[in-house]
Amino acid sequence: MLVAVYHNNRDIRIKDVPKPDIGPDEILLKVMASGICGTDVVEWYRLPKAPRVLGHEATGIIEKIGKNVTKYKVGDRVFVSHHVSCNNCHYCRKDSHTACETLHTTNYYPGGFSQYIRVPKINVETGVYKLSPNMSYEEGTFIEPLACAVRGQRLANISKDDAILIIGSGMAGILHIQLAKLKGAKKIVAADINPNRLKLAEKFGADHVIDAKDDLPQELKKINNGKAVDKVIVCTDAEKAALTALECVDRGGTILFFAVPAPTTKIPIPITQFWRNETTIRTSYGAAPRDLKEALQILAQKQINVVDMITHRLSIKEVAEGFRLVAEAGKSLKVIIEPNRI
């Protein structure tokens, strides 16, 4: 089978390797679609473990099951979660599943950018989700990224009375716009430095868009009755965005860091301002089982539009081109790899 081995954003090599063998409690998945995530091209995050096969938004059809697998059958169309929690530890019992040690050590082999993946026992037990008959494989690749947005907005307590600023209108930002709209947020403002991304933000439901190169706090007040917003969701790793978020959130408001700068970036925290204004900072990493189930339901019911977010569909031999498109963040929004496309 063919796999795409990541060395860095500009060096991705296609290799022919043996199809994985599976054990009695495992599944062999034929990968039909796998999305390139924005985190796949974040080199400070990926290079320490390179070379490896990336891809964690995979959907496909079950080609083979181990003799002990009873919940699924050959031919089932599924999404498989790459990280799964134990659902029993101290963190899981506190609904902090993404802090679970098991979640940080589990994965499927070799990765979503391959023609087949071996799904280990623990992933089979808690991380396989059947796709509804009306859901395509490419729609299913949005389950994981949408679940991450669901978790982030749940932690930030996004509600129908909120005026929200979303900084960054890439794939994650567009998902947050649509999700906030679904939750009934009263005003959604999107900011980005890319004019094309601002057009997309409007297309997918933003009430207002602002060029982030302008004086964002002042422009925001012009369209929000002279006030800052209740919630700010940061969907870019730009250092300036993190600092700007503080100037854009109202007293008693919340900033959700959905994306963060590199670990070497140091950002001064005006702690007195946080204290005086009772500003809440939330961070969000990954998704819990409840978030995956909610995302699956949202997509099955077609409550948000993900199909029109897909700008490129590529074969496995074109993974390098896909990474270039995502890393440059110019004309692409969501890039899907179809490993078994002939």
Phi and psi in degrees as a GROMACS rama.xvg file:
@    title "Ramachandran Plot"
@    xaxis  label "Phi"
@    yaxis  label "Psi"
@TYPE xy
-95.2792  139.983  LEU-2
-133.424  155.024  VAL-3
-108.098  113.493  ALA-4
-96.5955  120.109  VAL-5
-84.4875  125.308  TYR-6
-109.357  -43.2574  HIS-7
-162.636  -179.54  ASN-8
-61.1382  -22.4419  ASN-9
-108.618  3.89577  ARG-10
-137.034  91.8675  ASP-11
-125.124  121.675  ILE-12
-112.439  132.258  ARG-13
-86.8472  125.699  ILE-14
-126.425  152.329  LYS-15
-103.271  116.038  ASP-16
-127.932  162.535  VAL-17
-63.9503  145.358  PRO-18
-65.2518  136.727  LYS-19
-63.3349  142.493  PRO-20
-83.645  152.635  ASP-21
-120.595  153.885  ILE-22
-89.5248  -178.669  GLY-23
-66.2298  -18.9944  PRO-24
-110.675  15.8474  ASP-25
-116.388  172.234  GLU-26
-128.407  143.218  ILE-27
-104.738  119.645  LEU-28
-107.068  128.307  LEU-29
-85.4334  114.792  LYS-30
-79.5279  121.349  VAL-31
-99.9627  -29.0791  MET-32
-154.613  143.389  ALA-33
-150.138  121.153  SER-34
-82.6898  145.902  GLY-35
-86.9059  119.254  ILE-36
-87.1271  151.867  CYS-37
-58.2172  -31.4522  GLY-38
-72.1534  -18.2383  THR-39
-65.5811  -24.2085  ASP-40
-106.116  11.2201  VAL-41
-87.5921  100.97  VAL-42
-67.0946  -35.4576  GLU-43
-61.6519  -25.281  TRP-44
-86.821  -33.6121  TYR-45
-97.4424  -34.6963  ARG-46
-60.2656  -37.3985  LEU-47
-58.0213  -24.7184  PRO-48
-108.176  6.3259  LYS-49
-78.5579  153.16  ALA-50
-80.8157  144.975  PRO-51
-162.671  165.463  ARG-52
-90.7343  118.157  VAL-53
-90.9469  -172.121  LEU-54
108.331  111.251  GLY-55
-133.36  19.2752  HIS-56
-123.325  51.3089  GLU-57
-95.3948  137.722  ALA-58
-126.386  157.663  THR-59
-178.108  -164.27  GLY-60
-119.577  134.15  ILE-61
-69.836  119.808  ILE-62
-94.7877  -30.134  GLU-63
-153.609  143.951  LYS-64
-125.554  149.144  ILE-65
-70.7547  160.986  GLY-66
-64.123  -22.0703  LYS-67
-94.0664  -2.57286  ASN-68
-82.3701  121.7  VAL-69
-119.627  -20.337  THR-70
-76.9288  -20.175  LYS-71
-131.587  161.475  TYR-72
-135.661  161.692  LYS-73
-58.6288  133.121  VAL-74
100.648  -13.9336  GLY-75
-64.1066  138.034  ASP-76
-94.7845  121.972  ARG-77
-141.665  159.425  VAL-78
-105.801  140.887  PHE-79
-120.87  124.47  VAL-80
-77.4396  129.535  SER-81
-75.0577  -39.5126  HIS-82
-105.636  133.094  HIS-83
-131.606  144.103  VAL-84
-90.2388  163.05  SER-85
-78.8224  -23.0572  CYS-86
64.93  18.4007  ASN-87
-138.533  -12.524  ASN-88
-81.4943  178.944  CYS-89
-53.443  -43.9697  HIS-90
-71.3567  -44.325  TYR-91
-62.8373  -38.0266  CYS-92
-68.0316  -19.675  ARG-93
-94.8012  8.89935  LYS-94
64.3966  30.7199  ASP-95
-113.488  55.1233  SER-96
-58.4811  -31.7856  HIS-97
-75.3388  -5.30168  THR-98
-93.1998  -5.85904  ALA-99
-63.4994  133.854  CYS-100
-63.3085  -36.37  GLU-101
-61.7331  -41.8816  THR-102
-59.0156  -35.9006  LEU-103
-82.3065  -4.41215  HIS-104
-119.587  -5.89107  THR-105
-93.1072  156.604  THR-106
-173.583  167.495  ASN-107
-103.894  165.565  TYR-108
-120.629  136.572  TYR-109
-88.9723  -18.8217  PRO-110
156.894  169.526  GLY-111
-69.1988  -21.4264  GLY-112
-91.3007  58.5751  PHE-113
-148.168  163.559  SER-114
-77.5436  -26.3081  GLN-115
-140.396  148.278  TYR-116
-131.604  145.481  ILE-117
-91.8856  124.963  ARG-118
-101.057  111.888  VAL-119
-64.6694  166.58  PRO-120
-54.1715  -49.2463  LYS-121
-64.5792  -34.8799  ILE-122
-69.742  -36.8602  ASN-123
-61.993  -40.893  VAL-124
-69.7031  -38.2609  GLU-125
-130.562  -0.368094  THR-126
-125.416  14.2251  GLY-127
-108.541  128.235  VAL-128
-126.209  123.987  TYR-129
-71.2967  138.763  LYS-130
-82.9821  139.67  LEU-131
-68.0687  154.831  SER-132
-56.9433  -27.7844  PRO-133
-91.3262  6.95789  ASN-134
-106.584  125.614  MET-135
-77.3245  165.47  SER-136
-61.7022  -41.1477  TYR-137
-68.41  -34.9735  GLU-138
-63.5474  -37.6324  GLU-139
-63.7072  -24.5153  GLY-140
-67.2995  -14.6976  THR-141
-86.2783  -5.27996  PHE-142
-58.0356  -50.1077  ILE-143
-66.7256  -50.779  GLU-144
-63.7272  -36.3716  PRO-145
-66.8853  -38.8936  LEU-146
-61.1622  -37.262  ALA-147
-63.1634  -40.6021  CYS-148
-66.8008  -40.0049  ALA-149
-58.2985  -46.1039  VAL-150
-63.5219  -45.2925  ARG-151
-59.1355  -45.5027  GLY-152
-71.4038  -29.717  GLN-153
-66.0482  -44.8489  ARG-154
-67.432  -32.9175  LEU-155
-84.1821  -2.9981  ALA-156
57.2156  49.0475  ASN-157
-66.0838  130.979  ILE-158
-137.064  174.345  SER-159
-67.7822  -18.5147  LYS-160
-90.7617  0.361684  ASP-161
-84.2919  140.3  ASP-162
-96.944  125.986  ALA-163
-124.465  137.296  ILE-164
-110.078  128.405  LEU-165
-114.119  113.961  ILE-166
-94.9665  114.729  ILE-167
105.352  115.349  GLY-168
-115.411  40.9679  SER-169
-80.8693  -159.657  GLY-170
-57.9994  -46.0098  MET-171
-65.1174  -42.6517  ALA-172
-61.94  -40.8742  GLY-173
-65.6938  -39.5912  ILE-174
-61.6776  -42.6246  LEU-175
-64.3912  -38.4291  HIS-176
-59.9979  -49.9104  ILE-177
-66.0299  -38.3325  GLN-178
-68.5565  -42.351  LEU-179
-63.2014  -37.2874  ALA-180
-63.1554  -43.3032  LYS-181
-61.7259  -35.9419  LEU-182
-80.2375  -3.42928  LYS-183
86.877  20.6346  GLY-184
-53.8386  137.58  ALA-185
-74.5924  -26.9454  LYS-186
-150.75  128.431  LYS-187
-122.717  120.304  ILE-188
-115.046  132.499  VAL-189
-113.697  141.278  ALA-190
-129.551  139.813  ALA-191
-162.609  159.634  ASP-192
-92.3884  -8.23018  ILE-193
-99.6505  116.026  ASN-194
-58.003  -36.3726  PRO-195
-64.0775  -38.965  ASN-196
-66.9999  -35.0791  ARG-197
-66.7382  -36.5415  LEU-198
-63.5395  -40.1031  LYS-199
-65.9564  -39.5431  LEU-200
-59.1748  -42.4323  ALA-201
-64.429  -43.7562  GLU-202
-58.4159  -38.4628  LYS-203
-96.3012  12.4811  PHE-204
121.921  -2.32264  GLY-205
-65.3474  135.974  ALA-206
-75.3164  -32.4878  ASP-207
-143.463  151.319  HIS-208
-128.51  147.531  VAL-209
-133.568  134.442  ILE-210
-69.4968  118.424  ASP-211
-67.4436  -11.6557  ALA-212
-76.2689  -16.8721  LYS-213
-79.2569  -179.233  ASP-214
-75.8256  89.8662  ASP-215
-59.2779  -47.1252  LEU-216
-58.7274  -40.3414  PRO-217
-72.2224  -42.008  GLN-218
-63.79  -34.9294  GLU-219
-64.61  -43.4402  LEU-220
-64.7127  -29.5615  LYS-221
-63.5455  -29.9218  LYS-222
-107.783  4.15287  ILE-223
-128.837  41.4365  ASN-224
56.6755  37.609  ASN-225
77.2141  8.33155  GLY-226
-116.655  159.694  LYS-227
-75.4111  179.461  ALA-228
-99.6835  163.863  VAL-229
-73.2789  -37.4965  ASP-230
-136.205  140.517  LYS-231
-122.416  129.029  VAL-232
-112.587  117.848  ILE-233
-94.5079  113.86  VAL-234
-116.758  31.0726  CYS-235
-142.62  151.424  THR-236
-90.9118  9.19486  ASP-237
-66.9939  130.283  ALA-238
-58.9688  -38.7086  GLU-239
-60.3854  -35.2789  LYS-240
-63.4228  -39.3232  ALA-241
-63.5108  -40.1811  ALA-242
-73.2981  -38.5634  LEU-243
-65.9133  -34.341  THR-244
-55.2203  -39.5495  ALA-245
-64.4785  -33.3773  LEU-246
-77.7896  -14.6305  GLU-247
-103.123  -9.58121  CYS-248
-94.6133  138.618  VAL-249
-76.941  166.813  ASP-250
-59.2595  136.287  ARG-251
76.6948  7.78963  GLY-252
-88.5648  -178.922  GLY-253
-131.156  136.695  THR-254
-109.785  124.763  ILE-255
-104.761  118.098  LEU-256
-90.5831  98.3072  PHE-257
-87.5012  -23.9336  PHE-258
-133.315  151.948  ALA-259
-136.887  156.488  VAL-260
-69.4185  174.539  PRO-261
-62.0423  155.049  ALA-262
-58.7927  -25.3336  PRO-263
-76.1879  -12.6159  THR-264
-77.0039  127.881  THR-265
-111.008  124.137  LYS-266
-116.303  122.131  ILE-267
-68.1624  133.949  PRO-268
-105.433  116.463  ILE-269
-77.5086  79.054  PRO-270
-60.3864  -33.3598  ILE-271
-63.9395  -39.5922  THR-272
-65.6745  -40.3891  GLN-273
-59.8837  -44.6398  PHE-274
-66.0398  -48.7199  TRP-275
-66.0446  -38.2445  ARG-276
-92.0921  -1.65905  ASN-277
52.3142  49.5488  GLU-278
-82.3723  132.878  THR-279
-101.15  133.145  THR-280
-108.308  126.334  ILE-281
-122.391  145.413  ARG-282
-122.095  157.919  THR-283
-144.263  125.938  SER-284
-127.506  122.992  TYR-285
70.3213  -160.298  GLY-286
-144.495  147.693  ALA-287
-95.0139  165.825  ALA-288
-53.0104  -40.9471  PRO-289
-63.8948  -32.6386  ARG-290
-72.1741  -39.3294  ASP-291
-63.0014  -41.3206  LEU-292
-65.7872  -39.7116  LYS-293
-66.4403  -41.8233  GLU-294
-62.639  -41.9239  ALA-295
-59.7782  -42.2853  LEU-296
-66.8768  -43.072  GLN-297
-59.3222  -44.3367  ILE-298
-71.0773  -39.0139  LEU-299
-63.2936  -34.104  ALA-300
-89.9522  4.97622  GLN-301
55.1429  38.8592  LYS-302
-79.2523  -18.8773  GLN-303
-131.789  158.851  ILE-304
-99.5579  106.545  ASN-305
-104.786  -24.8053  VAL-306
-59.442  -42.1129  VAL-307
-74.3375  -7.29862  ASP-308
-80.0781  -18.0997  MET-309
-78.3897  118.177  ILE-310
-103.465  -22.9283  THR-311
-142.901  137.87  HIS-312
-124.996  117.398  ARG-313
-125.794  157.874  LEU-314
-83.0888  171.401  SER-315
-64.9363  -28.5924  ILE-316
-72.5775  -9.49525  LYS-317
-107.653  16.9908  GLU-318
-58.8255  -39.6903  VAL-319
-59.1371  -40.717  ALA-320
-65.0627  -38.7714  GLU-321
-61.335  -42.8564  GLY-322
-65.3207  -37.725  PHE-323
-62.2998  -44.6669  ARG-324
-61.0545  -43.5345  LEU-325
-71.3456  -41.4736  VAL-326
-65.6717  -38.3896  ALA-327
-76.5988  -24.4105  GLU-328
51.3534  39.9732  ALA-329
-91.596  -80.7636  GLY-330
-101.233  -5.62194  LYS-331
-90.7847  152.427  SER-332
-121.12  -61.9136  LEU-333
-127.801  126.593  LYS-334
-109.886  125.45  VAL-335
-110.696  132.643  ILE-336
-99.3106  132.422  ILE-337
-113.359  88.5323  GLU-338
-60.6698  -29.7226  PRO-339
-105.281  16.8033  ASN-340
-71.3489  129.027  ARG-341
